Amino acid sequence: MTTTINISLSSSEIKALEVDLTSVQEWADNALTNRARIATDQVIQKLVAHCNQNEIAMAVGKEAQVDQAYELGIVVARKDAPEPIAPME
């Protein structure tokens, strides 16, 4: 599944960014893709620890492992958290 994220910037914000960037869109895509990679690795790290501790077979593939972490309640979307949670590091 793919989700499209729209970001609104003023023309002056775009101009300012273009001083440092050859492509604002490419930079935004790379920033979000890299942050998603880091978050995926962090979720999988928590899943591995949980599954090893509880002798649970892990799903195969990163997407399936992220889904499994949600299904087991190891992680929850920040917007759905019952109380504030610290960001993953």
Phi, psi and omega in degrees: 000140179238138177242136176265131179245126179257137179236130179260125176230147177285164180297325179289327176294318177297314179301316180297317179295325181293347174295323182257339188243142174281333179213114178296318181298315180297319179298313180298316178301313181295319181298313181290321179297318180292319179296322177295321178297316179296314180297320178299313179300320180293318179296315181295323177300317177294320179296315180301313180299315181296313182294320178295318181294327185252010179051052179252135177290135180273148174294162181256129179097146185299315180299315180294325180290320176297315177301317180296320179299320176294314182299324180277355180076017179288324177230158177216146177298137182308320181293340181259359182292137181292336178215162180303138178238149179287145177297150176289143179249000000 
